[in-house]
């Protein structure tokens, strides 16, 4: 059966792996290489791996998703609590409009806006920390996965390894996903996520939030 490809993705595991005889990618791409073998046509041995399935169904990947989700829920509760506090402070500030001078109202508006900006920076910091933590954990899984795929390819003397999502049609006999999954679960049954500490972005100069807060305060006084 002929094999058709839709194109190669930038992922390492989605790239073409040329393993037989220690030939590198650049060497294998030279069109003159097959013709340089006078002893006869070389045998083409293909393997196919469903990387997305491995990242969904492996024990380590499931464990990573569970930890990330738990941390996300923890962050969400903390942010929700802070948002509720800001809503109460905003409502209190609105009730004080008639009893405060313009200067006092503007000052409280600036202080409130600074708290809003700080919360926004904290939210962005937590989001970025989760993304980095998840990426580092998945990278460890992919490293173990690639080593397993390489070992299987050497055992089978495979010289081409494709990612499943890059193929339109192929013989199911080429698919080694189940074998890779079994070995991945044996070699990496658990994985603890090393969570990166959230770092809030640098605060804006004091003049900027002050100006931003002064506008809504002026509107309220009208």
Secondary structure, DSSP 8 states (H G I E B T S, - for coil): ----B----SSTTTS----GGG--HHHHT-THHHHT-TT------EEEE-HHHHHHHSHHHHHHHHHHHHHHHHHHHHHHHHHHHHHHHHHHHHHTGGGS-HHHHHHHHHHHHHHHHHHHHHHHHHHHHHHHHHHHHHHHHHHHHHHHHHHHHHHHT--EEEEGGGBSS--GGGB-HHHHHHHHHHH-S----------------HHHHHHHHHHHHHHHH-
